[in-house]
Amino acid sequence: MIRIVTDTTSGLPLHQAVELDIPVLPQIIIFGEESYRDDTELDTAAFLEKLRASPVLPKTAAPPPALFTPVFERLVAEGDTIICLHPSTELSGTVRSATVAAQDFPDANIRVVDTRTIAGPLATMVLQADRWAREGMDADTIVERVRDLMARQRVFFVVDTLEYLHKGGRIGGAQALLGGLLQVKPILTLEDGRVEPLEQQRTKRRALARLRELVLEGCPRSPDALLCVMHADAEAEAQALAADFADALGLSEVPIYLLPPAIVVHAGPGVLAAGYFAAPS
């Protein structure tokens, strides 16, 4: 059997992961001398409360290899092939941790994939890979299909401020926007796994309107686009955006993912995002 493993940066709801029996490794959130797993010890709501009360920006750490080991031990003992889908190495050390842990199982078939993305598009890849595995596809085909999705993924996000990305060191090419840190609402994207600036608007309302335009211009009018919306502390806006996309694109549903603490540390409260997969060329 082929088993899919991921981590909390996917934003995959933990109840859904439990139902599908998909192991989800936690990221580690560090406030001063205290550290928390962001699966069982600190959810997004509790994290936001601590963030607002904290005089310093918390830090994040990838799950150490030791957290992967018991997961691999269990799945290998069951005779499973393992495909680990994790965020871009430009944004997280999770791929490295999984790779190091896998070295302790030289006879096992463990594939570690740097998906070059994060959040909703990563969750989508996880769910698709799990479905393909249940349909009986072999590991090579599943990884090939994931890599096809990687090449077609598009994600746009609007942050209230670049301050968090800057302080957390995840700003990438968006560094160029820092001169107007307080004056603009940037629209950011991911290019080859890095955060890059796309456009900037004067107000969040205009930025969200432009994000909507970008999605409607590029997103195929098909369920195969696997469109999703993501947010942190912006539930009403996320619901409105998802409903708008569903109506405009003729979709029955656009899933909404709550961004986990490990992403909100860097993107900040109020972040809104949308991700989809472009049509095959």
Secondary structure as UniProt FT lines:
FT   STRAND          2..7
FT   HELIX           8..10
FT   HELIX           14..20
FT   STRAND          24..25
FT   STRAND          28..31
FT   TURN            32..33
FT   STRAND          34..37
FT   TURN            38..41
FT   HELIX           44..53
FT   STRAND          59..61
FT   HELIX           65..77
FT   TURN            78..79
FT   STRAND          81..86
FT   TURN            89..91
FT   HELIX           94..102
FT   TURN            103..104
FT   TURN            106..107
FT   STRAND          110..114
FT   HELIX           120..134
FT   TURN            135..136
FT   HELIX           139..152
FT   STRAND          153..158
FT   HELIX           163..168
FT   HELIX           172..180
FT   TURN            181..183
FT   STRAND          185..191
FT   TURN            192..193
FT   STRAND          194..201
FT   HELIX           204..218
FT   HELIX           223..225
FT   STRAND          228..231
FT   HELIX           235..249
FT   STRAND          256..258
FT   HELIX           261..267
FT   TURN            269..270
FT   STRAND          272..277
//
